[in-house]
Amino acid sequence: MNIRFVTKTIHAYLDYPVAIGLIALPMLLGLGQSNPLAFWLSVTTGVAALILTILTDHETGLIRVLPYSFHLIVDFAVGVVFLAAPFVLGFKGIDLAYYVVNALAVLTVVTLHKPETGAPQAA
């Protein structure tokens, strides 16, 4: 049974709300109480995610110059950074919870990515 159900199209439509959330939620939640980097890491990542989405070759990309496979690699890297950052930077409370939850969400979406039909698959 294959549980991979996040298609390229589903992922494309998730990208803009996620990027906007990464920019807006730090303000709404008051991130940065344990370390100012907790605020800025999310905002900066949100701006970068917005640019990445605009440049990705998928349904919602506006200037489709970056391959979707590159987009997935960047998403995976963001998930790893979001998982490590709270522990490396000493985030506590809401700052810690925010990054752990976001890391798990990003890594889950990337893990559940359904390869396109006809695309080469890893063994």
Number of C-alpha atoms within 10 A of each C-alpha: 3 6 9 13 13 17 14 19 11 13 19 19 15 14 19 20 12 16 22 15 16 24 23 14 15 20 13 9 12 12 22 19 14 17 15 12 17 26 21 16 18 23 21 14 16 22 15 15 23 20 16 24 26 20 19 21 21 21 14 18 21 13 14 16 13 16 12 20 13 13 18 17 12 14 19 19 15 18 24 16 15 25 21 14 19 21 13 9 13 12 22 16 10 17 23 21 13 21 23 20 13 18 22 15 13 21 19 14 21 18 15 15 18 16 16 10 7 6 7 8 8 5 3
